[in-house]
Amino acid sequence: MTIDEILRAGPVMPVVVIDDAAHAVPLARALVAGGIRAIEITLRTGAALDAIQAISREVPDAIPGVGTALTGADVLAALEAGARFIVSPGATPALMQAAIGSGLPFLPGVATASELMAGMAAGLSAFKFFPAAQAGGVEALKAFGGPFPNARFCPTGGVSAANAAAYLALPGVLCVGGSWIAPREVIAAGEFAKIEALARAAAGLRVS
């Protein structure tokens, strides 16, 4: 799949933190049952890579990706774990080289026009706008639409069920990223029926 296809797999990409790899498969099954397939699993815990490996092996309809990739070593680990895509909060030249070289779809984080231009110069066209709320939110993305009409975005950071529709109404936004579908404490509690219900509600949002 291309990065555009992954971002178009649903209007919301859950950004999840998994503390126990045993929760990975029931989490992914709940999200898929609710209509959400692409899942950003952040490299913030020791369970993340095992979780990605389990989802990749046991939930074929899910599209597991690595989030918070910061180094070339993270890219290699993502590839070995069976991740289908890579997300980073920013993008150094070394990270971009490693991610692009891996062959995995790559979604680097940008917050400024210069960062966006650097990514486009590297041949990329889809970006994580992060941290969206702090970087100007909907109005900032509207402004980017003028000089960068072909750029596509997944705004993340301060995006919620209350404001997701405003982002999704923008022509350059393919999906939004957020943690409200699968909060860390809900995953840890094993409340997967609740996650499925939240996923179903999120899947009902529409991209313009």
C-alpha positions as CSV (number, residue, x, y, z in Angstrom):
1,M,0.0,0.0,0.0
2,T,1.1,3.6,-0.6
3,I,1.0,6.1,2.2
4,D,-2.0,7.7,0.6
5,E,-3.9,4.4,0.6
6,I,-3.0,3.9,4.2
7,L,-4.2,7.3,5.2
8,R,-7.4,6.9,3.2
9,A,-8.2,3.6,5.0
10,G,-10.3,5.5,7.5
11,P,-10.9,9.1,8.6
12,V,-9.1,8.6,11.9
13,M,-5.8,6.8,12.6
14,P,-5.6,5.9,16.3
15,V,-2.3,6.8,18.0
16,V,-1.9,4.1,20.6
17,V,0.4,3.3,23.5
18,I,0.5,-0.4,24.4
19,D,2.0,-1.4,27.7
20,D,1.3,-5.2,27.4
21,A,1.8,-6.9,24.0
22,A,-1.0,-9.4,25.0
23,H,-3.5,-6.5,24.4
24,A,-2.3,-5.9,20.9
25,V,-4.4,-8.5,19.0
26,P,-7.7,-7.9,20.8
27,L,-7.1,-4.1,20.4
28,A,-6.6,-4.5,16.7
29,R,-9.6,-6.7,16.3
30,A,-11.8,-4.2,18.1
31,L,-10.6,-1.4,15.9
32,V,-11.1,-3.3,12.7
33,A,-14.5,-4.4,13.9
34,G,-15.3,-0.7,14.4
35,G,-14.1,0.2,10.9
36,I,-10.6,1.4,11.7
37,R,-7.7,-0.4,10.0
38,A,-4.6,1.8,10.1
39,I,-3.1,1.9,13.6
40,E,-0.1,4.0,14.7
41,I,1.6,2.1,17.5
42,T,4.1,4.4,19.2
43,L,7.6,3.3,20.2
44,R,7.1,4.6,23.7
45,T,7.0,1.2,25.5
46,G,9.0,-2.0,25.4
47,A,5.9,-3.8,24.2
48,A,5.5,-1.8,21.0
49,L,7.4,-3.9,18.6
50,D,6.1,-7.2,19.9
51,A,2.6,-5.7,19.6
52,I,3.2,-4.8,16.0
53,Q,4.5,-8.3,15.2
54,A,1.5,-9.9,16.8
55,I,-1.0,-7.7,14.9
56,S,0.9,-8.2,11.6
57,R,0.7,-12.0,12.1
58,E,-2.8,-12.4,13.6
59,V,-5.0,-9.6,12.3
60,P,-4.7,-9.5,8.5
61,D,-7.2,-6.8,8.0
62,A,-5.3,-4.3,10.3
63,I,-2.6,-2.1,9.0
64,P,-0.1,-1.7,11.8
65,G,2.5,1.1,11.7
66,V,5.3,2.3,13.9
67,G,4.9,5.7,15.5
68,T,7.5,7.9,17.2
69,A,10.3,6.6,14.9
70,L,13.3,8.8,15.6
71,T,16.3,7.0,14.3
72,G,17.5,4.6,11.6
73,A,17.5,1.9,14.2
74,D,13.8,2.5,14.8
75,V,13.2,2.1,11.1
76,L,15.1,-1.2,11.0
77,A,13.2,-2.4,14.1
78,A,9.9,-1.5,12.5
79,L,10.7,-3.4,9.3
80,E,11.7,-6.5,11.2
81,A,8.5,-6.3,13.3
82,G,6.3,-6.3,10.3
83,A,5.2,-2.7,10.4
84,R,3.4,-1.6,7.3
85,F,4.3,2.1,7.6
86,I,6.4,4.5,9.6
87,V,5.4,7.7,11.4
88,S,7.7,10.2,13.0
89,P,7.0,13.4,14.9
90,G,9.6,15.2,12.8
91,A,12.3,14.3,10.2
92,T,16.0,14.7,10.3
93,P,17.9,14.1,7.0
94,A,19.2,10.8,8.4
95,L,15.8,9.6,9.4
96,M,14.3,10.5,6.0
97,Q,17.1,8.6,4.3
98,A,16.6,5.5,6.4
99,A,12.8,5.6,6.1
100,I,12.7,6.2,2.4
101,G,15.4,3.5,1.9
102,S,13.4,1.0,3.9
103,G,10.7,0.9,1.2
104,L,8.0,1.3,3.8
105,P,5.5,4.2,3.4
106,F,6.7,7.1,5.5
107,L,4.8,9.9,7.2
108,P,7.2,12.4,8.6
109,G,6.0,15.1,11.0
110,V,6.1,18.8,10.0
111,A,5.0,22.0,11.7
112,T,6.5,24.7,9.5
113,A,6.7,25.6,5.8
114,S,10.4,24.9,5.8
115,E,10.0,21.4,7.2
116,L,7.3,20.8,4.6
117,M,9.6,22.0,1.8
118,A,12.4,19.8,3.0
119,G,10.2,16.7,3.0
120,M,8.9,17.6,-0.5
121,A,12.5,18.0,-1.7
122,A,13.1,14.5,-0.5
123,G,10.3,13.2,-2.7
124,L,7.6,13.0,-0.1
125,S,4.1,14.4,-0.4
126,A,2.2,13.2,2.7
127,F,2.9,14.5,6.2
128,K,1.9,14.3,9.8
129,F,1.0,17.9,10.8
130,F,2.3,17.8,14.4
131,P,1.6,19.1,17.0
132,A,-1.5,20.3,15.1
133,A,-3.2,22.4,17.7
134,Q,-0.1,24.1,18.9
135,A,1.2,24.7,15.4
136,G,-1.9,26.6,14.3
137,G,-4.6,24.0,13.8
138,V,-7.1,24.3,11.0
139,E,-6.1,27.8,10.0
140,A,-2.5,26.8,9.6
141,L,-3.4,23.9,7.3
142,K,-5.6,26.3,5.3
143,A,-2.6,28.6,4.9
144,F,-0.4,25.7,3.7
145,G,-3.0,24.9,1.0
146,G,-2.0,28.0,-0.9
147,P,1.7,27.4,-1.6
148,F,1.5,23.6,-1.2
149,P,-1.7,22.5,-2.9
150,N,-0.5,19.0,-3.6
151,A,0.6,18.2,0.0
152,R,-1.5,15.8,2.0
153,F,-1.8,15.7,5.7
154,C,-2.7,13.7,8.8
155,P,-3.0,16.3,11.6
156,T,-2.2,14.9,15.0
157,G,-1.9,16.5,18.4
158,G,-4.8,18.1,20.1
159,V,-7.2,16.5,17.6
160,S,-10.3,15.1,19.3
161,A,-13.8,13.8,18.5
162,A,-15.0,17.4,19.0
163,N,-12.7,19.0,16.3
164,A,-11.8,16.2,14.0
165,A,-14.6,17.1,11.5
166,A,-13.1,20.6,11.0
167,Y,-9.8,19.1,10.0
168,L,-11.4,16.5,7.8
169,A,-13.3,19.2,5.9
170,L,-10.0,20.6,4.5
171,P,-9.1,19.3,1.0
172,G,-5.5,18.4,1.9
173,V,-6.4,16.3,4.9
174,L,-6.7,12.5,4.2
175,C,-7.3,11.6,7.9
176,V,-6.6,12.7,11.4
177,G,-4.6,11.1,14.1
178,G,-5.8,10.9,17.7
179,S,-5.6,8.9,20.9
180,W,-9.3,9.3,21.9
181,I,-10.3,6.1,20.1
182,A,-8.0,3.8,22.1
183,P,-6.8,5.6,25.2
184,R,-3.9,4.0,27.0
185,E,-5.8,3.4,30.2
186,V,-8.7,1.8,28.3
187,I,-6.3,-0.5,26.5
188,A,-4.7,-1.4,29.8
189,A,-8.0,-2.2,31.3
190,G,-8.9,-4.5,28.5
191,E,-12.1,-2.6,27.6
192,F,-12.1,-3.6,24.0
193,A,-15.9,-3.3,23.5
194,K,-15.6,0.3,24.4
195,I,-12.8,0.8,21.9
196,E,-14.8,-0.9,19.2
197,A,-17.7,1.6,19.9
198,L,-15.3,4.5,19.8
199,A,-13.8,3.2,16.6
200,R,-17.3,2.9,15.0
201,A,-18.1,6.4,15.9
202,A,-14.8,7.7,14.4
203,A,-15.2,5.6,11.3
204,G,-18.5,7.5,10.7
205,L,-16.6,10.8,10.2
206,R,-16.1,11.7,6.6
207,V,-13.2,13.2,4.7
208,S,-14.3,16.0,2.3
